[in-house]
Amino acid sequence: MTQKAMGQCENGDKSTNTRGYNGGGAGYVLSRAALKLFLNRAYGDRKTCPFDPSEDLGMGRCLESIEIFPHDTRNEFGQQRFHTYRPDDMYHGKIADEWHYYQQIKLW
């Protein structure tokens, strides 16, 4: 189905997105079909995609408005493929306090 979008979806409590959104720190991956939908139906339309200073939340709202939703991209071992945190932070297990602004939620 063409509506599938990108990456892991953990951030959610600050969102009005019904299906959560992807944290932007890890980047985004869109299928070619999803990108075409975004460009043709949403990009540049301030009603569909209003500005949001939190780019990841705004992108999530924009994509949701055209029925493109995040989905689970974990590998066969249940490990995430997209990470918001820097590799050295993850390796040492020290996540900066500013990242705890968002509550982590499990969607699947």
C-alpha positions as CSV (number, residue, x, y, z in Angstrom):
1,M,0.0,0.0,0.0
2,T,1.3,3.4,-0.9
3,Q,0.4,5.1,2.4
4,K,3.2,3.5,4.4
5,A,5.9,5.9,5.5
6,M,9.0,5.6,7.7
7,G,11.0,4.6,10.6
8,Q,10.3,3.9,14.3
9,C,7.5,5.7,16.1
10,E,8.0,6.3,19.7
11,N,7.4,10.0,20.4
12,G,3.8,10.8,21.0
13,D,2.5,12.6,24.1
14,K,3.1,16.1,22.7
15,S,1.3,15.2,19.5
16,T,-2.2,15.4,18.3
17,N,-1.3,12.8,15.7
18,T,-3.6,9.8,16.2
19,R,-0.9,7.4,15.2
20,G,2.2,9.1,16.6
21,Y,5.0,10.5,14.6
22,N,8.7,9.7,13.8
23,G,11.3,11.5,15.8
24,G,13.2,13.6,13.3
25,G,16.7,13.1,14.8
26,A,16.9,9.7,13.1
27,G,15.9,11.1,9.7
28,Y,13.0,10.0,7.5
29,V,12.6,7.4,4.8
30,L,9.7,7.7,2.5
31,S,8.7,5.3,-0.3
32,R,8.6,6.8,-3.8
33,A,4.8,6.6,-3.7
34,A,4.6,8.3,-0.3
35,L,6.9,11.1,-1.5
36,K,4.8,11.7,-4.6
37,L,1.7,12.0,-2.4
38,F,3.5,14.4,-0.1
39,L,4.7,16.6,-3.0
40,N,1.3,16.5,-4.9
41,R,-1.1,16.8,-2.0
42,A,0.6,18.5,0.9
43,Y,3.9,20.3,0.3
44,G,3.4,24.0,0.2
45,D,-0.2,23.8,1.3
46,R,-0.3,25.7,4.6
47,K,-3.7,24.3,5.5
48,T,-2.6,20.7,5.1
49,C,0.9,21.3,6.3
50,P,1.0,24.3,8.6
51,F,4.4,25.4,10.0
52,D,5.5,23.8,13.2
53,P,8.7,24.8,15.0
54,S,9.1,21.1,15.9
55,E,9.9,19.8,12.5
56,D,9.3,16.1,13.3
57,L,5.9,16.8,14.8
58,G,4.9,19.1,11.9
59,M,6.0,16.5,9.4
60,G,4.0,13.8,11.2
61,R,0.9,16.0,11.2
62,C,1.4,16.8,7.5
63,L,1.8,13.2,6.5
64,E,-1.1,12.0,8.7
65,S,-3.3,14.6,7.0
66,I,-2.8,12.8,3.7
67,E,-3.0,9.3,5.2
68,I,0.7,8.5,5.3
69,F,1.5,6.8,8.7
70,P,4.6,5.6,10.4
71,H,5.1,1.9,10.8
72,D,7.3,-0.5,12.6
73,T,10.7,-1.0,10.9
74,R,12.4,-3.2,13.5
75,N,14.5,-6.1,12.2
76,E,13.8,-9.8,12.8
77,F,15.4,-9.5,16.2
78,G,13.1,-6.7,17.3
79,Q,15.9,-4.1,17.1
80,Q,15.2,-0.5,16.0
81,R,16.8,0.6,12.7
82,F,16.4,4.3,13.3
83,H,17.9,6.0,16.4
84,T,17.4,9.6,17.6
85,Y,20.4,9.5,19.8
86,R,24.1,9.8,18.9
87,P,25.9,6.5,18.7
88,D,28.3,7.5,21.5
89,D,25.4,8.4,23.8
90,M,23.8,5.0,23.1
91,Y,27.0,3.1,23.6
92,H,27.7,4.7,27.0
93,G,24.0,4.6,28.0
94,K,23.9,8.3,28.8
95,I,21.0,10.1,27.2
96,A,21.0,13.9,27.6
97,D,18.2,15.3,29.8
98,E,16.8,17.4,26.9
99,W,15.7,14.2,25.2
100,H,13.5,13.3,28.0
101,Y,11.1,16.1,27.0
102,Y,9.2,13.6,25.0
103,Q,7.5,10.7,26.6
104,Q,8.4,7.4,24.9
105,I,5.3,5.4,24.0
106,K,5.0,2.0,22.5
107,L,2.7,1.9,19.5
108,W,3.2,-1.8,18.4
